[in-house]
Amino acid sequence: MELRDLKAFVTLGEVLHFGQAAARQHITQSALSKQIRRLEVAFGGELFERNASSTRLTPLGRALYGDACALVAQSEQLGRTARDVLAGNGGTLRIGFGVATKLLVPAAIARFRATRPGVGIELNDLSTHHQLLALSEGRLDLGFCRLPAPRGWPVLPVVRAHFVAVLPAGYQGVTGLSDLLDKPLAILRRDKAPSFHDQFVHYLAQSGLRFQEIQYVNDFAAGIATAAAGIAWTLVPSSTTIEHPDVITLPLGEAEASWIIGLIRPPGGDNPLIAPFWQTVAELGDPALTALADQGGSEP
């Protein structure tokens, strides 16, 4: 059976008048009669009783009418959903992010959905390494990742982050990492955040510092707890929440101790939500960094 025939059945079942139903469907009465007849052949029985003065549903027609209405409504909803998605007012946007953008991302989503309340947002808290994998495999649409991005990928720099040393409260008088060479260091395991670990290794190589005792932890919270217990000091990103009375912090200001987080995506993405979300983030990001994207000519 065809959907247009079901629509004719639903319309005629509502108005119970061939002339009015034909007018609603913008067809002739004879065309409407043919549509109803096709359905009756398909269902194996008459759907309407018709005489000179009235038209009414048969028992078979009454039994099928509710399901036919539901099918027609579903088909119409499919059309509306398709139009909304293509217009950027529906669908789902899959976004990866990390600790460095924990403030920017919710603000961007709130502003974005204020004008597109029908859009679904799927957030994934992942390291840069795992975001890049998901983006490459089509499991994410956008990612907030440590730069640089893979060659040829559109980039919007949005946040600058840096290392912060978290020290046991007893480490008074420390002014730089050179004062900690003989102290145990707890650092995040590389498999948990490869980009963070590699940035740390690069920083050490640039600084020329060599630490004698290095321990590994599974997350930044564990590193902070290790420092609070006086076991070792640790390094965390500047965006990490540090609220413990038994630690002191030492921000690191060298260029090698900082990095930029950017909004990135693989080339060729066809999700119509990407461009408007990209623009929203550009409005909220660090103007000095987003200007770099303008100079570079990066497109969403």
C-alpha positions in Angstrom: 0.0 0.0 0.0 1.1 3.6 -0.6 1.3 6.3 2.0 -0.8 8.7 -0.1 -3.6 6.1 -0.1 -3.5 5.9 3.7 -3.6 9.7 3.9 -6.7 9.6 1.7 -8.3 7.0 4.0 -7.5 9.1 7.1 -8.9 12.3 5.5 -12.1 10.6 4.3 -12.5 8.9 7.7 -12.3 12.3 9.4 -14.8 14.2 7.2 -16.9 11.3 5.9 -17.6 13.2 2.7 -16.0 12.3 -0.6 -16.2 15.8 -2.0 -14.6 17.5 1.1 -11.9 14.8 1.4 -11.0 15.1 -2.3 -10.7 18.9 -1.9 -8.4 18.5 1.1 -6.3 16.1 -0.8 -6.3 18.4 -3.9 -7.5 15.6 -6.1 -10.7 14.7 -7.9 -13.4 12.5 -6.3 -12.8 9.8 -8.8 -9.1 9.7 -7.9 -10.0 9.5 -4.2 -12.3 6.6 -4.9 -9.5 4.8 -6.7 -7.2 5.3 -3.7 -9.8 3.9 -1.3 -10.5 1.0 -3.6 -6.8 0.1 -3.8 -6.7 0.0 0.0 -9.9 -2.1 0.1 -8.3 -4.6 -2.2 -5.1 -4.7 -0.1 -7.0 -5.2 3.1 -9.6 -7.6 1.7 -12.7 -5.7 2.6 -14.7 -2.5 2.3 -13.6 0.5 4.4 -16.6 2.7 3.9 -20.4 2.4 3.4 -21.6 5.0 1.0 -25.1 5.9 -0.1 -26.8 9.0 -1.6 -27.0 10.8 1.8 -24.0 9.7 3.8 -20.6 8.0 4.1 -19.5 6.1 7.1 -16.8 3.7 8.2 -17.4 -0.1 8.0 -16.4 -2.2 11.0 -13.2 -3.0 9.1 -12.6 0.7 8.5 -13.2 1.6 12.2 -10.7 -1.1 13.2 -8.0 0.2 10.9 -8.6 3.9 11.3 -6.6 4.5 14.4 -3.5 2.6 13.1 -3.7 4.5 9.8 -3.9 7.8 11.7 -0.8 6.9 13.6 1.2 5.9 10.5 0.3 9.1 8.7 1.2 11.2 11.8 4.6 9.4 12.0 5.3 10.0 8.3 4.5 13.7 8.8 6.8 13.9 11.8 9.6 12.3 9.8 9.2 15.1 7.3 9.3 17.8 10.1 12.3 16.2 11.7 14.2 16.1 8.4 13.4 19.8 7.7 14.5 20.7 11.3 17.8 18.8 11.0 18.6 20.3 7.6 17.8 23.8 8.8 20.1 23.3 11.9 17.2 23.3 14.3 17.2 19.6 15.2 19.4 16.6 15.3 22.3 15.8 17.6 25.7 17.4 18.0 28.4 15.1 19.5 31.1 17.0 21.3 34.3 16.0 23.0 35.9 18.1 25.7 38.4 17.9 28.6 39.1 19.6 31.9 40.6 22.7 30.2 37.2 23.7 28.7 35.0 22.7 31.6 33.7 26.3 31.9 33.6 27.3 28.2 31.8 24.2 27.0 28.7 24.5 29.2 28.4 28.2 28.5 28.7 27.6 24.7 26.0 24.9 24.8 23.6 27.0 26.9 23.9 29.9 24.4 23.6 27.6 21.4 20.5 25.8 22.7 18.8 29.1 23.6 18.0 29.6 19.9 17.9 25.8 19.1 16.1 24.1 21.9 15.3 21.1 19.7 19.0 20.2 19.3 20.4 17.3 21.3 23.9 17.6 22.7 26.0 14.5 23.4 29.0 15.4 25.6 32.0 13.1 26.0 34.7 13.8 28.6 37.9 12.5 26.8 41.6 13.2 26.6 42.8 14.8 23.4 44.2 11.5 22.2 40.8 9.7 22.6 39.0 12.7 21.0 41.1 12.5 17.9 40.4 8.8 17.6 36.7 9.4 18.0 36.7 12.3 15.5 38.6 10.2 12.9 36.2 7.3 13.3 33.1 9.6 13.0 32.0 9.1 16.6 32.3 12.8 17.4 31.4 15.9 15.4 33.6 18.4 17.2 36.3 18.2 19.9 38.0 20.6 22.2 41.6 19.4 21.9 45.1 20.3 22.7 46.7 21.9 19.6 48.2 21.3 17.1 45.4 19.5 15.3 46.0 17.0 12.5 47.1 18.7 9.3 44.2 20.0 7.2 41.6 20.0 10.1 39.8 23.2 10.7 40.9 24.8 14.0 39.5 27.5 16.3 41.9 28.3 19.2 39.9 29.1 22.3 41.7 28.6 25.6 45.3 28.9 26.8 46.2 26.5 29.6 49.4 25.9 31.6 50.9 23.6 34.2 50.4 24.1 37.9 52.6 22.4 40.4 50.6 21.1 43.4 52.8 20.7 46.4 52.4 19.3 49.9 51.7 22.1 52.4 55.1 21.4 54.0 57.0 22.4 50.9 57.3 26.1 52.0 59.7 28.4 50.2 59.6 26.6 46.8 59.9 29.1 44.0 60.5 26.9 41.0 60.7 23.3 39.9 64.5 23.3 40.3 63.8 23.3 44.1 62.0 20.0 43.7 64.6 17.9 42.0 65.0 15.6 45.0 61.3 15.4 45.8 59.0 12.5 44.5 56.8 13.5 41.6 53.4 11.9 40.9 52.4 12.3 37.2 49.4 11.1 35.2 49.9 7.9 33.4 50.5 8.4 29.7 47.7 6.0 28.6 45.2 8.2 30.5 46.1 11.4 28.7 48.9 11.0 26.1 48.9 14.6 25.0 49.2 15.9 28.6 52.0 13.5 29.3 53.9 14.3 26.1 53.5 18.1 26.9 55.1 17.4 30.3 58.0 15.4 28.8 58.5 18.2 26.2 58.5 20.8 29.0 61.1 18.8 31.0 63.3 18.5 27.9 63.2 22.2 27.3 63.8 23.0 30.9 66.7 20.6 31.3 65.3 19.4 34.7 65.7 15.7 35.7 63.6 14.3 38.5 65.0 11.3 40.4 61.7 9.7 41.6 58.6 9.6 39.5 55.3 7.9 40.4 52.2 7.5 38.3 48.6 8.1 39.1 45.3 7.4 37.2 43.8 10.9 37.4 44.5 14.4 38.5 42.4 14.0 41.7 44.7 11.2 42.8 47.7 13.4 42.1 46.3 16.1 44.3 45.4 13.7 47.0 49.0 12.3 46.9 50.3 15.8 47.4 47.9 16.5 50.3 49.1 13.3 52.0 52.7 14.6 51.7 53.8 11.6 49.5 54.7 13.5 46.3 54.1 16.7 44.5 52.2 16.7 41.1 51.5 18.7 38.0 48.0 19.4 36.8 46.4 21.7 34.1 45.6 25.2 35.2 41.9 24.4 34.8 41.9 21.7 37.4 39.9 22.4 40.5 42.3 22.4 43.5 40.4 22.8 46.8 42.5 21.1 49.5 43.8 22.9 52.6 46.9 20.6 52.7 48.4 21.7 49.4 50.0 24.8 48.0 50.1 25.7 44.3 52.8 27.0 42.1 51.7 28.2 38.6 54.4 27.8 35.9 54.7 30.7 33.5 57.3 29.6 31.0 56.1 29.4 27.4 57.0 25.6 27.3 54.7 25.1 30.3 51.6 26.4 28.4 49.5 25.1 25.5 46.4 26.1 23.6 43.1 24.2 23.4 41.2 24.6 20.2 37.8 23.5 18.8 38.6 21.2 15.9 36.8 18.9 13.5 37.8 16.6 10.6 37.4 18.1 7.1 34.2 17.3 5.2 31.7 17.0 8.1 28.2 17.4 6.9 26.4 18.0 10.2 24.6 21.4 9.7 24.9 22.1 13.4 28.7 22.4 13.3 28.9 25.9 11.7 26.5 27.6 14.1 28.1 26.0 17.2 31.5 26.9 15.9 30.3 30.5 15.7 28.9 30.4 19.2 32.3 29.2 20.6 34.1 31.9 18.6 32.0 34.5 20.4 32.9 33.1 23.8 36.5 32.2 23.3 39.6 34.2 24.2 39.6 37.1 21.6 43.4 37.0 21.4 43.3 33.4 20.4 40.3 33.4 18.1 42.1 36.2 16.2 44.8 33.7 15.4 42.2 31.6 13.6 41.0 34.6 11.7 44.6 35.3 10.5 45.0 31.7 9.6 41.8 31.5 7.7 40.4 28.4 9.4 36.8 27.6 8.5 34.3 25.5 10.5 
